[in-house]
Amino acid sequence: MPFIICTVLGKFITAQLHTAMAAEVAQPQIAQLAQSSSRKADLAIAVVPNTSQDTEKPMITAPASSSKGFASPSPGAALPLTFTPVDTPVLLVGANRLASSRAFSLLEAGANVTILSADPLDSAHEEIQYRADKKELNFVQRTFPEDSKAWSAYIEESSFALVCVTDTLIGSSGQRSCAAAEDIYKACKTSRIPVNISDHPHLSTYSFPSVHRFAGADGPSHLQVAVSTNGRGCRLSSRLKREIVTRLPTSVGAAVDNVGHLRLRARSRSMSRERTVSDDPETPLNNPVFQLDTPSILSGAGKQLGEELSGESGDEQLRRMRWVHQMSEYYSFEALARMTEGEMDRALRTWEENALATQPSLPHHDGKIGITEQKGRIFLIGSGPGHPGLLTLAAHHILRTATLILSDKLVPSEILALIPPTTELHIAKKFPGNNEGAQNELMVAALAAARRGETVVRLKQGDPFVYGRGGEEVLYFREGGFESTVIPGVTSAIAGPEMMGIPVTQRGVSEGMILCTGVGRAGKSVNLPGYVKARTAVVLMGVARIGMIVSTLTELDSIGREGTPYPLHLPIAVVERASSPDQRVIVSTLANIAEAVKSVEERPPGMMVIGWSVLALEGKGRVDVLDDGVDEMEVVEGWMGQDRWRIREGLDQGWGEYLAGLGV
């Protein structure tokens, strides 16, 4: 694929480039108008070669004007070009990681790459070794030429048309000196060969921008975005590129490819019959006549464009291609991306049928083309640990705008109260022995509603992918033809203990955490992790069988545990209905927790937090448990005193007041 060299100085432009190139190719008169053009803004999108000139004003600052009103050039900008080095010999000097990246870019553009190194292939970057073994590039080991004349002789002997030096990269092994780099620069300059020398912009006649190639319907698309800061900030150019890419829809690559297919189909259709459409080149854009789109970025396609259009009059070409231009302008990226070949043909037939009409319209305006049958959407939403104040903004918005909500049974009523009364709501009929049936019932209902065009929400407690069976639903909906959107929720695995003042990690107490479930599939038991003193174990679900879980964790020869048994004096907390006004935590040791839980009425949903982090922030705190010489029994006695367990209920006062102030 071709390279794009471009500079970001302001907001990018794309639509105007289509119009400008159309006029330039279709109308010879545009060449005269181009003489009075001003410079383009410097950001380019690869599928639209940045080679046209027009009278568009610069995006950031207007250059000074001459007495005749012509714009005055402002030196210092790079020249944005597309370069197609198909079958062009290119020399890469150096065999480091940067060389492998440059080689890949050149190979994608069709170049014949030779890597020159003074070291053997087995010392080159791993990717270079791989591509050399695959015969994708030529690796040459030899002593480097001694001076600029020797470099000139070597470059001319091998007919290299482009040179890139990577072993000048700061910090690289065997870094080339500035004097040695200057020899290469002089040789290339003498031979008028473009050269790039890494970390030496003053010795470079071109630079590599930060490039992103968008995905198409079937692999990489023809759309690329590239950003250059002219050597002033490579890291910043990468960040700017990401900012641009994230603001474009993911379907934009497929949209570009489909527009390319549409142009080819437009050129291949027979347009020999007489038209009575106005020949006025100033025909308003909203009249459905063709716009001559830009040539393909591939040189072969560009040549094909000229050959296929050479037998037609400029006016006929302009009318035909402006119709395609209108579709590019007014269709959404999503509509363009999903256009089928049949829809493309119907769009072109619509132009032929409307060519004689006085007020013809775009096909998608009258419902004939461009809009496929409306499909619904499916969202998998995590509702967080319980309180509406911990619901994400995205989740709250979708709950307010969905047409059907299918909720799990454990989602708190405070969350459900946010749903508009006019929205249809179904709650899972889960009970022991019916979990599978209730789950399947909701998935079937969600898919059926989406096929009717509805916006469906599968509402789950916590996070959809943390023991929420969200993965099963994603695959089920995908098989049914819908790619669901997953909205993360604040998982109770972290937020639950945190609401009770328990950190799952804490320096000097817990260096990590392990998350597991106390209930396996179909109610079966699961293998629990073994004891690691510097680790907190968080067990979601299973509070109802806490006696069995404690036995599995602590018994010496338990077959349900993988690893060392847990000490009976180890702290444990049972957290119930975290973040809800009636939240509760029961703290004790593994020896007494089962009895403590039995002493009170259960409040599902609940979870267990096992480890020294349970007591880390109690009172004055104990954050030295992992230190050598610390007596664990003394730590526990200082924490519990004469109590066998303790129970705390309700929200912390400060937290409760804050949540109340949110008005949710």
C-alpha positions as CSV (number, residue, x, y, z in Angstrom):
1,M,0.0,0.0,0.0
2,P,1.2,3.5,-0.7
3,F,2.7,5.8,1.9
4,I,1.1,9.0,3.0
5,I,3.1,11.9,4.3
6,C,1.0,14.5,6.0
7,T,1.1,17.1,8.8
8,V,-1.5,17.9,11.3
9,L,-2.1,21.6,11.7
10,G,-5.8,21.6,12.4
11,K,-9.0,19.8,11.8
12,F,-8.8,17.3,9.0
13,I,-10.7,17.6,5.7
14,T,-11.8,14.9,3.4
15,A,-15.0,15.7,1.7
16,Q,-13.6,18.7,-0.1
17,L,-10.8,16.7,-1.6
18,H,-13.3,14.6,-3.5
19,T,-14.9,17.6,-5.1
20,A,-11.6,19.2,-6.0
21,M,-10.1,16.2,-7.7
22,A,-13.4,15.5,-9.5
23,A,-13.2,19.0,-11.1
24,E,-9.5,18.7,-11.8
25,V,-9.7,15.5,-13.8
26,A,-13.0,16.1,-15.5
27,Q,-12.5,19.7,-16.5
28,P,-9.2,21.0,-18.1
29,Q,-10.2,24.5,-17.1
30,I,-9.5,23.6,-13.5
31,A,-5.8,23.8,-14.2
32,Q,-6.1,27.5,-14.7
33,L,-8.1,28.0,-11.5
34,A,-5.4,26.0,-9.6
35,Q,-2.9,28.8,-10.1
36,S,-4.8,31.0,-7.7
37,S,-5.2,28.3,-5.1
38,S,-4.1,28.5,-1.5
39,R,-2.4,25.7,0.4
40,K,-4.4,22.8,1.6
41,A,-4.6,21.9,5.3
42,D,-1.9,19.4,5.9
43,L,-3.9,16.4,7.2
44,A,-4.7,13.8,4.5
45,I,-6.6,10.6,4.4
46,A,-4.8,8.0,2.3
47,V,-7.6,7.0,0.0
48,V,-7.8,10.6,-1.2
49,P,-4.3,11.5,-2.6
50,N,-3.4,15.0,-1.4
51,T,-2.4,16.2,-4.9
52,S,-5.2,18.6,-5.7
53,Q,-5.1,22.4,-5.3
54,D,-8.0,24.6,-4.8
55,T,-9.0,27.9,-3.3
56,E,-9.8,26.5,0.1
57,K,-8.6,28.6,3.0
58,P,-6.0,27.1,5.4
59,M,-7.5,25.6,8.5
60,I,-5.3,27.3,11.1
61,T,-3.8,30.6,10.0
62,A,-4.2,32.4,6.7
63,P,-1.0,33.2,4.9
64,A,-0.1,36.7,3.9
65,S,-1.5,37.8,0.6
66,S,0.1,39.6,-2.3
67,S,-1.3,42.8,-3.8
68,K,-3.2,40.7,-6.3
69,G,-4.8,38.6,-3.6
70,F,-2.8,35.5,-4.1
71,A,-1.7,33.6,-1.0
72,S,1.9,33.8,-0.1
73,P,3.7,30.5,0.7
74,S,4.6,30.0,4.4
75,P,7.8,27.9,4.4
76,G,8.4,25.1,6.8
77,A,5.6,22.7,5.9
78,A,6.2,19.2,4.5
79,L,4.8,18.2,1.2
80,P,2.0,15.6,1.7
81,L,2.3,13.0,-1.0
82,T,1.3,9.4,-1.7
83,F,4.1,7.2,-2.9
84,T,3.7,3.9,-4.6
85,P,7.1,2.1,-4.7
86,V,5.8,-1.0,-6.4
87,D,8.9,-3.1,-7.5
88,T,11.1,-0.2,-6.5
89,P,14.5,-1.2,-5.0
90,V,14.8,0.2,-1.5
91,L,17.8,0.1,0.8
92,L,17.5,-0.2,4.5
93,V,20.7,0.4,6.4
94,G,20.6,-1.4,9.8
95,A,18.9,-4.5,11.1
96,N,17.3,-3.4,14.4
97,R,13.7,-3.2,15.5
98,L,13.1,0.0,13.7
99,A,14.4,-1.5,10.5
100,S,11.9,-4.3,10.8
101,S,9.1,-1.8,11.2
102,R,10.3,0.2,8.1
103,A,10.6,-3.0,6.1
104,F,7.0,-4.0,6.9
105,S,5.7,-0.7,5.7
106,L,7.7,-0.9,2.5
107,L,6.6,-4.4,1.8
108,E,3.0,-3.4,2.2
109,A,3.6,-0.8,-0.4
110,G,5.1,-3.3,-2.8
111,A,8.8,-2.3,-2.6
112,N,11.7,-4.6,-3.1
113,V,13.5,-4.3,0.2
114,T,17.2,-4.9,0.8
115,I,18.6,-4.7,4.3
116,L,22.3,-3.9,4.6
117,S,24.1,-4.8,7.8
118,A,27.7,-5.3,8.9
119,D,26.5,-8.1,11.3
120,P,25.3,-11.6,10.3
121,L,21.6,-12.4,9.9
122,D,21.4,-14.3,13.2
123,S,22.1,-11.0,15.1
124,A,19.4,-9.1,13.3
125,H,15.9,-8.4,14.7
126,E,13.8,-11.5,14.9
127,E,11.2,-10.2,12.4
128,I,14.0,-9.5,9.9
129,Q,15.3,-13.0,10.3
130,Y,11.8,-14.3,9.7
131,R,11.2,-12.2,6.5
132,A,14.6,-13.1,5.2
133,D,13.9,-16.8,5.6
134,K,10.6,-16.3,3.9
135,K,12.3,-14.6,1.0
136,E,10.2,-11.5,1.6
137,L,13.3,-9.3,1.6
138,N,17.0,-9.5,0.7
139,F,19.5,-9.5,3.6
140,V,23.1,-8.4,2.7
141,Q,26.0,-8.7,5.2
142,R,29.0,-6.7,4.2
143,T,31.4,-4.0,5.4
144,F,29.8,-0.6,5.0
145,P,31.3,1.7,2.4
146,E,34.0,4.0,3.7
147,D,32.9,7.4,2.5
148,S,30.2,9.2,0.5
149,K,31.8,8.3,-2.9
150,A,31.8,4.6,-1.9
151,W,28.2,4.9,-0.8
152,S,27.3,6.6,-4.1
153,A,28.9,3.8,-6.1
154,Y,27.1,1.1,-4.1
155,I,23.7,2.8,-4.3
156,E,24.0,3.4,-8.0
157,E,25.4,-0.1,-8.7
158,S,22.3,-1.6,-7.0
159,S,19.9,1.0,-8.6
160,F,18.3,1.9,-5.2
161,A,15.6,4.5,-5.6
162,L,15.0,5.1,-1.9
163,V,17.3,4.9,1.2
164,C,16.4,4.6,4.8
165,V,19.0,4.5,7.6
166,T,17.9,3.0,11.0
167,D,21.2,2.3,12.8
168,T,21.5,6.0,13.8
169,L,18.6,5.6,16.2
170,I,19.5,6.9,19.6
171,G,20.2,4.1,22.0
172,S,20.6,1.4,19.3
173,S,23.4,-1.1,19.5
174,G,26.4,0.0,17.3
175,Q,24.9,3.4,16.7
176,R,26.2,5.0,13.6
177,S,28.1,8.3,14.1
178,C,26.8,11.5,12.7
179,A,29.8,11.8,10.4
180,A,29.0,8.3,8.9
181,A,25.4,9.2,8.5
182,E,26.4,12.4,6.7
183,D,28.3,10.4,4.2
184,I,25.2,8.5,3.3
185,Y,23.2,11.7,3.1
186,K,25.8,13.3,0.7
187,A,25.8,10.2,-1.5
188,C,22.0,10.2,-1.8
189,K,21.8,14.0,-2.4
190,T,24.4,13.7,-5.2
191,S,22.4,10.9,-6.8
192,R,19.1,12.8,-6.1
193,I,17.8,9.8,-4.2
194,P,15.3,10.4,-1.2
195,V,16.9,9.5,2.1
196,N,15.7,9.2,5.7
197,I,18.2,9.0,8.5
198,S,16.6,8.2,11.9
199,D,17.0,10.9,14.6
200,H,18.7,13.2,12.1
201,P,16.0,15.3,10.5
202,H,18.5,17.7,9.1
203,L,20.0,14.8,7.1
204,S,16.7,13.6,5.8
205,T,14.7,14.6,2.7
206,Y,11.6,12.6,3.7
207,S,10.1,11.3,6.9
208,F,7.9,8.4,7.9
209,P,4.6,9.6,9.4
210,S,2.6,7.8,12.0
211,V,0.1,5.6,10.0
212,H,-3.1,3.8,10.7
213,R,-4.7,1.5,8.1
214,F,-8.4,1.0,8.7
215,A,-10.0,-2.4,8.5
216,G,-12.3,-3.2,5.6
217,A,-15.0,-5.8,5.2
218,D,-12.5,-8.5,4.3
219,G,-9.1,-7.5,5.7
220,P,-7.3,-4.2,5.5
221,S,-9.0,-1.4,3.6
222,H,-7.7,1.2,1.2
223,L,-8.1,3.9,3.8
224,Q,-5.0,5.1,5.7
225,V,-4.5,8.0,7.9
226,A,-1.0,9.4,8.5
227,V,0.2,12.2,10.7
228,S,3.6,13.9,10.6
229,T,5.1,16.6,12.9
230,N,8.0,17.2,10.6
231,G,10.4,15.7,13.0
232,R,9.2,17.9,15.9
233,G,7.5,15.2,18.0
234,C,7.2,11.5,16.9
235,R,5.4,10.4,20.0
236,L,3.0,13.3,19.7
237,S,2.3,12.4,16.1
238,S,1.3,8.9,17.3
239,R,-1.0,10.4,19.9
240,L,-2.6,12.7,17.3
241,K,-3.1,9.8,15.0
242,R,-4.9,7.9,17.7
243,E,-7.1,10.9,18.5
244,I,-8.1,11.1,14.8
245,V,-8.7,7.4,14.4
246,T,-10.9,7.1,17.5
247,R,-13.1,9.8,16.2
248,L,-13.9,8.0,13.0
249,P,-16.4,5.1,12.9
250,T,-14.9,1.6,12.6
251,S,-16.9,1.1,9.4
252,V,-15.1,4.0,7.5
253,G,-12.6,1.6,5.9
254,A,-15.3,-0.6,4.5
255,A,-17.2,2.6,3.3
256,V,-14.2,3.7,1.3
257,D,-13.8,0.3,-0.3
258,N,-17.5,0.2,-1.2
259,V,-17.2,3.7,-2.8
260,G,-14.3,2.4,-4.8
261,H,-16.4,-0.5,-6.0
262,L,-19.3,1.9,-6.8
263,R,-17.0,4.0,-8.9
264,L,-15.8,1.0,-10.9
265,R,-19.4,-0.1,-11.5
266,A,-20.3,3.4,-12.5
267,R,-17.5,3.5,-15.1
268,S,-18.4,0.0,-16.4
269,R,-22.0,0.7,-17.1
270,S,-23.1,1.7,-20.5
271,M,-23.9,5.4,-20.6
272,S,-24.2,5.8,-24.4
273,R,-27.7,7.0,-24.6
274,E,-28.4,10.7,-24.9
275,R,-28.9,12.7,-21.7
276,T,-30.7,15.9,-21.4
277,V,-29.2,16.8,-18.0
278,S,-27.8,20.3,-17.9
279,D,-24.2,20.5,-19.2
280,D,-23.6,23.4,-16.9
281,P,-20.4,22.5,-14.9
282,E,-21.8,24.7,-12.1
283,T,-24.8,22.4,-11.5
284,P,-25.6,22.6,-7.8
285,L,-24.4,19.7,-5.7
286,N,-27.9,18.7,-4.7
287,N,-28.8,17.9,-8.3
288,P,-28.1,14.1,-8.8
289,V,-25.3,14.2,-11.4
290,F,-22.1,12.3,-11.2
291,Q,-18.9,13.7,-9.7
292,L,-15.6,12.5,-11.0
293,D,-14.0,10.9,-7.9
294,T,-10.3,11.0,-7.2
295,P,-8.1,8.4,-8.9
296,S,-7.3,5.3,-7.0
297,I,-4.2,5.5,-4.8
298,L,-2.9,2.5,-6.6
299,S,-1.0,3.5,-9.8
300,G,-2.6,0.6,-11.8
301,A,-6.0,1.8,-10.8
302,G,-5.1,5.4,-11.7
303,K,-4.0,4.3,-15.1
304,Q,-7.2,2.3,-15.6
305,L,-9.2,5.4,-14.7
306,G,-7.6,7.4,-17.4
307,E,-8.0,4.6,-20.0
308,E,-11.6,4.0,-19.2
309,L,-12.6,7.6,-19.2
310,S,-10.6,8.7,-22.2
311,G,-13.4,7.8,-24.7
312,E,-16.0,10.0,-23.0
313,S,-16.6,13.7,-23.0
314,G,-15.7,15.7,-19.9
315,D,-19.3,16.7,-19.3
316,E,-20.5,13.1,-19.5
317,Q,-17.8,12.0,-17.0
318,L,-18.6,14.8,-14.7
319,R,-22.3,14.1,-14.6
320,R,-21.8,10.4,-14.1
321,M,-19.3,10.7,-11.2
322,R,-21.0,13.5,-9.4
323,W,-23.8,11.1,-8.6
324,V,-21.3,8.9,-6.8
325,H,-20.0,12.0,-5.1
326,Q,-23.4,12.8,-3.7
327,M,-23.7,9.3,-2.3
328,S,-20.2,9.8,-0.7
329,E,-21.4,13.2,0.8
330,Y,-24.8,12.3,2.1
331,Y,-24.8,8.7,3.0
332,S,-23.6,7.8,6.5
333,F,-20.4,5.8,6.7
334,E,-22.4,2.9,8.1
335,A,-24.8,3.0,5.1
336,L,-21.9,3.1,2.6
337,A,-20.1,0.3,4.5
338,R,-23.0,-2.1,4.3
339,M,-24.0,-1.5,0.7
340,T,-24.3,-4.6,-1.4
341,E,-23.5,-5.0,-5.1
342,G,-27.3,-5.1,-5.7
343,E,-27.8,-1.8,-3.9
344,M,-25.0,-0.2,-5.9
345,D,-26.6,-1.3,-9.2
346,R,-30.0,0.0,-8.0
347,A,-28.3,3.3,-7.1
348,L,-26.9,3.7,-10.6
349,R,-30.2,2.7,-12.2
350,T,-31.8,5.4,-10.2
351,W,-29.5,7.9,-11.7
352,E,-30.3,6.7,-15.2
353,E,-34.0,6.9,-14.5
354,N,-33.8,10.3,-12.9
355,A,-31.4,11.9,-15.5
356,L,-34.3,13.4,-17.4
357,A,-36.2,14.5,-14.3
358,T,-36.2,18.2,-13.4
359,Q,-36.0,17.6,-9.7
360,P,-34.5,14.1,-9.2
361,S,-33.4,13.0,-5.8
362,L,-30.8,10.8,-4.1
363,P,-32.1,7.2,-3.9
364,H,-31.8,7.0,-0.2
365,H,-33.9,10.2,0.1
366,D,-36.9,8.5,-1.5
367,G,-36.3,5.1,0.2
368,K,-35.2,3.2,-2.9
369,I,-31.6,2.5,-2.0
370,G,-28.9,2.8,0.7
371,I,-30.9,2.0,3.8
372,T,-31.1,-1.7,4.5
373,E,-33.8,-3.2,6.7
374,Q,-33.4,-1.6,10.1
375,K,-31.8,-3.9,12.6
376,G,-32.0,-3.5,16.4
377,R,-29.2,-3.4,18.8
378,I,-28.3,-5.5,21.9
379,F,-26.4,-4.1,24.9
380,L,-25.0,-6.1,27.7
381,I,-24.8,-3.8,30.7
382,G,-23.2,-4.2,34.0
383,S,-25.2,-2.4,36.7
384,G,-22.3,-2.2,39.2
385,P,-22.4,-3.4,42.8
386,G,-25.8,-2.0,43.6
387,H,-26.2,1.7,44.2
388,P,-27.4,3.8,41.2
389,G,-24.6,6.3,42.0
390,L,-22.1,3.7,40.9
391,L,-23.8,3.1,37.6
392,T,-21.7,4.3,34.6
393,L,-23.0,7.2,32.5
394,A,-23.1,5.0,29.5
395,A,-25.2,2.4,31.3
396,H,-27.6,5.1,32.7
397,H,-28.1,6.6,29.2
398,I,-28.9,3.3,27.6
399,L,-31.3,2.3,30.4
400,R,-33.2,5.5,29.7
401,T,-33.4,5.1,25.9
402,A,-33.8,1.3,25.4
403,T,-37.1,-0.1,24.2
404,L,-36.8,-3.5,26.0
405,I,-34.9,-4.4,29.2
406,L,-34.3,-7.9,30.3
407,S,-32.9,-7.9,33.8
408,D,-31.2,-10.5,36.0
409,K,-33.0,-11.2,39.3
410,L,-30.2,-9.8,41.5
411,V,-30.2,-6.3,40.0
412,P,-31.3,-4.0,42.9
413,S,-34.7,-2.3,42.7
414,E,-32.9,1.1,43.0
415,I,-31.3,0.4,39.6
416,L,-34.6,-0.8,38.1
417,A,-36.2,2.4,39.3
418,L,-34.2,4.4,36.8
419,I,-35.9,2.7,33.9
420,P,-38.8,4.8,32.4
421,P,-42.2,3.4,33.3
422,T,-43.0,3.3,29.6
423,T,-40.1,0.9,28.9
424,E,-40.9,-2.8,28.8
425,L,-39.1,-4.6,31.6
426,H,-38.7,-8.4,32.2
427,I,-36.9,-9.9,35.2
428,A,-35.4,-13.3,35.0
429,K,-37.3,-16.1,36.7
430,K,-34.2,-17.7,38.2
431,F,-34.6,-20.0,41.1
432,P,-32.6,-23.1,42.2
433,G,-32.8,-25.7,39.4
434,N,-34.0,-23.2,36.8
435,N,-31.0,-20.9,36.2
436,E,-30.2,-22.4,32.8
437,G,-33.8,-22.2,31.6
438,A,-34.3,-18.6,32.8
439,Q,-31.0,-17.6,31.1
440,N,-31.9,-19.2,27.8
441,E,-35.4,-17.6,27.9
442,L,-33.9,-14.1,28.2
443,M,-31.4,-14.7,25.4
444,V,-34.1,-15.9,23.0
445,A,-36.3,-12.9,23.9
446,A,-33.4,-10.5,23.4
447,L,-32.6,-11.9,19.9
448,A,-36.2,-11.9,18.8
449,A,-36.7,-8.2,19.9
450,A,-33.5,-7.1,18.1
451,R,-34.7,-8.7,14.9
452,R,-37.8,-6.6,15.3
453,G,-35.6,-3.5,15.3
454,E,-35.7,-2.8,19.1
455,T,-32.9,-1.6,21.3
456,V,-32.5,-4.4,23.8
457,V,-30.7,-4.3,27.2
458,R,-29.5,-7.4,29.0
459,L,-29.0,-5.9,32.5
460,K,-26.6,-7.7,34.8
461,Q,-25.4,-7.3,38.3
462,G,-21.7,-6.1,38.6
463,D,-19.8,-6.6,35.4
464,P,-21.1,-8.7,32.5
465,F,-17.8,-10.6,32.1
466,V,-17.2,-11.3,35.8
467,Y,-19.2,-14.4,36.5
468,G,-22.1,-12.7,34.6
469,R,-22.3,-15.2,31.7
470,G,-21.8,-12.3,29.4
471,G,-19.5,-14.2,27.1
472,E,-22.1,-16.9,26.5
473,E,-24.6,-14.3,25.4
474,V,-22.1,-12.5,23.2
475,L,-21.5,-15.7,21.3
476,Y,-25.2,-16.5,21.1
477,F,-26.2,-13.1,19.8
478,R,-23.3,-13.2,17.3
479,E,-24.5,-16.6,16.0
480,G,-27.9,-14.9,15.6
481,G,-26.5,-12.1,13.5
482,F,-26.0,-9.4,16.1
483,E,-22.7,-8.1,17.5
484,S,-23.7,-7.0,21.0
485,T,-22.2,-4.0,22.7
486,V,-20.8,-4.7,26.2
487,I,-20.9,-1.8,28.7
488,P,-18.6,-2.6,31.6
489,G,-19.9,-2.3,35.2
490,V,-18.0,-1.6,38.4
491,T,-17.4,-5.1,39.6
492,S,-18.3,-6.0,43.2
493,A,-15.1,-8.1,43.4
494,I,-13.3,-4.8,44.1
495,A,-16.0,-2.3,44.9
496,G,-17.7,-4.6,47.5
497,P,-14.7,-4.9,49.8
498,E,-13.8,-1.2,49.2
499,M,-17.2,-0.1,50.3
500,M,-16.4,-1.8,53.6
501,G,-12.9,-0.3,53.9
502,I,-11.2,-3.4,52.8
503,P,-8.5,-3.0,50.1
504,V,-7.9,-6.1,48.0
505,T,-4.3,-5.1,47.6
506,Q,-2.2,-3.1,50.2
507,R,1.5,-2.7,50.4
508,G,2.9,-4.7,53.4
509,V,-0.3,-6.8,53.5
510,S,-1.5,-8.1,50.1
511,E,0.6,-8.0,47.0
512,G,-2.1,-9.4,44.8
513,M,-5.6,-10.8,44.6
514,I,-7.2,-13.9,43.1
515,L,-10.8,-14.0,42.0
516,C,-12.9,-17.1,42.0
517,T,-16.4,-18.4,42.4
518,G,-17.7,-20.6,45.2
519,V,-20.4,-22.2,43.0
520,G,-19.5,-24.1,39.8
521,R,-21.7,-24.7,36.7
522,A,-25.0,-26.3,37.4
523,G,-24.3,-25.9,41.2
524,K,-21.2,-28.1,41.2
525,S,-18.3,-27.5,43.5
526,V,-15.2,-25.9,42.1
527,N,-11.5,-26.2,42.8
528,L,-10.4,-23.3,45.1
529,P,-6.9,-21.8,45.1
530,G,-4.4,-22.6,47.8
531,Y,-3.2,-20.2,50.5
532,V,-0.6,-17.5,49.7
533,K,0.0,-15.2,52.6
534,A,0.7,-12.1,50.5
535,R,-2.5,-12.6,48.4
536,T,-6.2,-11.8,49.0
537,A,-8.7,-14.4,47.8
538,V,-12.1,-13.0,46.7
539,V,-14.9,-15.5,46.3
540,L,-18.0,-14.4,44.5
541,M,-21.2,-16.3,45.3
542,G,-21.3,-19.4,47.6
543,V,-22.1,-17.7,50.9
544,A,-25.0,-20.1,51.4
545,R,-22.4,-23.0,51.4
546,I,-19.8,-21.2,53.4
547,G,-19.3,-24.1,55.8
548,M,-18.3,-26.4,52.9
549,I,-16.0,-23.8,51.4
550,V,-14.2,-23.2,54.7
551,S,-13.6,-26.9,55.1
552,T,-12.2,-27.1,51.5
553,L,-9.9,-24.2,52.3
554,T,-8.6,-25.4,55.6
555,E,-8.6,-29.2,55.7
556,L,-5.1,-30.7,55.1
557,D,-6.1,-33.3,52.6
558,S,-8.9,-31.5,50.8
559,I,-9.4,-32.6,47.2
560,G,-11.2,-29.4,46.3
561,R,-8.2,-27.1,46.9
562,E,-5.2,-26.6,44.7
563,G,-2.3,-25.8,47.0
564,T,-1.5,-25.1,50.7
565,P,-4.3,-25.1,53.2
566,Y,-5.5,-21.9,54.8
567,P,-4.8,-21.2,58.5
568,L,-7.9,-21.2,60.7
569,H,-6.9,-17.9,62.3
570,L,-6.9,-16.1,58.9
571,P,-9.3,-13.1,58.7
572,I,-12.3,-13.3,56.4
573,A,-15.1,-10.9,55.6
574,V,-18.5,-11.7,54.2
575,V,-19.8,-8.7,52.3
576,E,-23.5,-8.5,51.4
577,R,-25.5,-6.1,49.3
578,A,-22.4,-3.8,48.9
579,S,-23.2,-0.1,48.3
580,S,-26.9,-0.6,49.1
581,P,-28.3,1.3,52.1
582,D,-28.7,-2.1,53.9
583,Q,-25.2,-3.3,53.1
584,R,-23.6,-5.5,55.7
585,V,-20.2,-7.0,56.4
586,I,-19.4,-9.8,58.8
587,V,-15.8,-10.1,59.8
588,S,-14.2,-13.0,61.6
589,T,-11.7,-15.8,61.1
590,L,-12.0,-18.9,59.1
591,A,-12.6,-20.8,62.3
592,N,-15.7,-18.9,63.3
593,I,-17.2,-17.4,60.1
594,A,-19.6,-20.2,59.4
595,E,-21.2,-19.8,62.8
596,A,-21.3,-16.0,62.4
597,V,-23.2,-16.2,59.1
598,K,-25.7,-18.7,60.6
599,S,-26.4,-16.2,63.4
600,V,-28.0,-13.7,61.1
601,E,-30.5,-13.8,58.2
602,E,-28.8,-14.0,54.8
603,R,-28.8,-10.9,52.5
604,P,-27.9,-11.9,49.0
605,P,-26.0,-11.2,46.9
606,G,-22.9,-11.9,49.0
607,M,-19.2,-12.5,48.6
608,M,-16.2,-13.5,50.7
609,V,-12.9,-11.7,51.1
610,I,-10.2,-13.9,52.6
611,G,-6.8,-12.7,53.7
612,W,-4.8,-10.3,55.8
613,S,-6.2,-7.3,53.9
614,V,-9.5,-7.7,55.8
615,L,-7.9,-6.1,58.9
616,A,-5.3,-3.9,57.2
617,L,-7.3,-0.6,57.7
618,E,-9.1,-1.4,60.9
619,G,-8.5,1.2,63.6
620,K,-4.9,2.4,63.4
621,G,-4.2,-0.2,60.7
622,R,-1.8,-3.1,60.4
623,V,0.2,-2.8,57.2
624,D,3.3,-4.8,58.4
625,V,1.8,-8.3,58.3
626,L,4.3,-9.4,55.6
627,D,7.3,-8.2,57.6
628,D,9.7,-10.8,59.1
629,G,9.0,-11.7,62.7
630,V,5.4,-10.6,62.9
631,D,3.3,-12.8,65.1
632,E,0.1,-13.6,63.2
633,M,-1.9,-14.7,66.3
634,E,-1.0,-11.5,68.0
635,V,-2.2,-9.5,65.0
636,V,-5.5,-11.3,65.1
637,E,-6.0,-10.9,68.8
638,G,-5.3,-7.2,68.5
639,W,-7.9,-7.0,65.8
640,M,-10.8,-9.0,67.2
641,G,-10.0,-8.8,71.0
642,Q,-12.5,-11.0,72.8
643,D,-15.0,-11.1,70.0
644,R,-15.5,-14.1,67.8
645,W,-17.0,-12.0,65.0
646,R,-18.2,-8.5,64.3
647,I,-21.0,-7.1,62.1
648,R,-21.3,-3.7,60.6
649,E,-24.4,-2.5,58.7
650,G,-25.3,0.4,56.5
651,L,-23.3,2.9,54.4
652,D,-20.5,4.9,55.9
653,Q,-21.9,8.3,57.0
654,G,-19.8,10.3,54.6
655,W,-20.5,8.0,51.7
656,G,-24.2,7.8,52.4
657,E,-24.5,11.6,52.5
658,Y,-22.7,11.9,49.2
659,L,-24.8,9.3,47.5
660,A,-28.0,10.9,48.9
661,G,-26.8,14.2,47.4
662,L,-26.7,12.7,44.0
663,G,-30.4,12.4,44.0
664,V,-30.4,8.8,42.8
